[in-house]
Amino acid sequence: MAIQIVAIQMDDRNHHAPRLQEVLTSHGCNIKVRLGVPDMCDGKGLILLVVEGEEGDREALLSEIRGVPSVTVSSIDLPPY
């Protein structure tokens, strides 16, 4: 299984965070690390994930995250350790 680092930027945190939370919870078995950095003043947020799993599982997670409004996603694939 490969590892992926995922950065999620949310521009309208107040309205769309619940939907993003649903997506992340549904893929919780593949998320090994989660770090949230909220910006309460601007209503934005940054979440960093370490995701481990089969390619199909990781791609499904990324696809669902991209379906959340006001979200931008970047990822880096790492070799298995």
C-alpha positions in Angstrom: 0.0 0.0 0.0 1.2 3.5 -0.9 1.1 6.6 1.2 -0.2 10.0 0.1 0.1 13.4 1.7 -3.0 15.5 1.1 -3.5 19.2 1.6 -7.0 20.5 1.7 -7.8 24.2 1.6 -11.3 25.4 2.3 -12.4 28.9 1.5 -15.9 28.9 3.1 -15.3 26.8 6.2 -18.4 28.0 8.0 -20.8 26.6 5.3 -19.0 23.6 3.9 -17.0 22.1 6.8 -19.8 19.6 7.8 -19.8 18.1 4.3 -16.0 17.7 4.3 -16.2 16.1 7.8 -18.7 13.5 6.4 -16.3 12.7 3.6 -13.3 12.4 5.9 -15.2 10.3 8.4 -16.3 7.9 5.7 -12.7 7.3 4.7 -11.4 7.2 8.3 -9.8 3.8 7.9 -7.3 5.2 5.3 -6.5 8.4 7.1 -3.5 7.8 9.4 -2.8 11.5 10.4 -5.0 14.6 10.3 -3.9 18.1 11.2 -6.4 20.9 11.0 -5.4 24.6 10.9 -8.6 26.8 11.1 -8.5 30.5 10.4 -11.4 31.7 12.4 -11.1 35.4 11.3 -11.2 34.6 7.6 -13.5 31.6 7.6 -10.9 29.5 5.9 -9.2 26.3 6.9 -6.3 24.0 6.0 -6.3 20.3 6.7 -3.3 18.1 6.1 -3.7 14.3 5.9 -1.5 11.3 5.7 -3.5 8.7 3.7 -2.5 5.0 3.4 -4.3 2.5 1.2 -4.8 1.0 -2.2 -4.8 3.4 -5.2 -8.5 3.1 -5.7 -9.4 3.9 -2.1 -7.1 7.0 -2.2 -8.5 8.2 -5.5 -12.1 7.8 -4.2 -11.2 9.9 -1.2 -9.7 12.7 -3.4 -12.6 12.6 -5.7 -15.1 13.0 -2.9 -13.1 15.8 -1.3 -13.0 17.6 -4.7 -16.8 17.4 -4.7 -17.1 19.6 -1.7 -17.7 23.3 -2.7 -15.0 25.8 -2.0 -12.3 23.2 -1.5 -8.9 23.0 -3.2 -6.9 19.7 -3.0 -3.3 18.9 -3.6 -1.6 15.6 -3.1 1.9 14.0 -3.1 2.3 10.2 -3.6 5.1 8.6 -1.6 6.5 5.2 -1.9 5.6 2.5 0.6 7.7 2.5 3.7 
